[in-house]
Amino acid sequence: AVHVHERLGPVVIGLRVPRIVVPRWLLGRSADEQRLVVAHERAHVRAGDHRLLLAAWGAVVLMPWNPAAWYLLSRLRLAIELDCDRRLLAGGVSPRAYGHLLLDLGAMRAHGPRLAPA
């Protein structure tokens, strides 16, 4: 199941029962683009990325004064996203279509919340 929120997403929330949340504006995109976004989030769930990020955030919460913890969290987030992209492309997703979608969504997220955990 995919949940629709007014502004939050695309993101995976929940630890024991992860849920995919997409923003309402995604419903205005093409069906293929919607499928790609959901496939990306499902790849995060299958890999357990939400659990890994929770552990990393836990380290930052325990040591918020430590710049290395914040740096490592940012690098981990980047590595997780790149790995997820690699898995989708290896699964046969069109690199051109996926790249265009990532650029479009990145431009839209630039105006969204900064503290999204994933």
N, C-alpha and C positions, 0 to 999 in steps of 0.2 A: 504494500500500500504506500502511496505517496500522499503526503499532506500538503495542502496549499496554505500559505500564510500571506498576509498583506505585503510584507517587505522582507522577511527573513528568508535566507536561502540563496542558492542551493546549499544544503548542509545536511549532515547526518547528526541526529540527536539521540540520546539514550545510550545507556551502557549495556544493560542486559538485553533489552529489546530495542535495537537501533531502528530509528525511523528516518525516512528521507523527507525533508521539508524543502519545498520549492516556493519561490515568490510568485505571487499572482500574475505579475507581468510576463512570466514564462509561458503562460497559457496563450499569449498573443503571438508566440513564435511558432514556427512550422512544427508539424508532428515529428519530423526527422530530428529537428533540433531538440525537442522535448525528450525524445528517446535517448539521444546522446547524453543529455544532462543526467537523466535518471540512470543510464548505464554507468556513467562516471561515478555517481554516488553509490550505486550498488557495488562497484569495484572496491570502493573504500570500505564498505561493510564486509564484503567477503574477505578482504585482507586484514580486517581488524584494526584499521587505521584509527578509528575513534578511541579505541582502548590505549593505543600507543600515545596518542595525543593527550589523553587524560593523564597518563603517567608523567608525561613531560610537563604538562601544566602543574601537576602536583609538585614537581621539583621547583618550579618557578614560584609557586605559592609558599613553599617552605623557605626559599631563599630569594625573596624579591629584590634584595639589594645586590645580588650577584649578577654582574653584566654577562658573565659567561653563560649562566643559565638562560638568560633572555636570548643571547646570540644562538645558543644551541637549539632552543625552541624554534627560532625563525628558520634555521637551517634544516631542522627536522621537518617542519611544515613544507618547505620547498621540496625536499627529497620525497616526501610522501606524495605530493602533487605530481612531480615528474614521474615517479614510479607508476602512479595510477594512469597517467597519460600513456606511458609506455605499454602498459597492459592492454589498454583499449586499442592502441594502434596495432599491437601484435595480434589482436583479435579480429582485425580486418576493417576497422573504422577508417574511412577516407581521411588521410592526413590533411588534405586541403579543406574539406568541410569542417573537420574538427578544429583546425587552426583558426579558421574564420569565426567559428562559434566561440572559441576561447577568447579571441580578441574582443568580440562583441560583448560577451559576458563580463570580461575584465573591465571594459569601459563603463558598464552599468554598475559594477560593484565598487568602482572608485568613489561612488557617491553613497555607498551603503555603510553599515556599521563596521567599525574598525576592530571590535573585540570578538568577532565570531571565532569560535574555537577551532574550526576546521575549514 
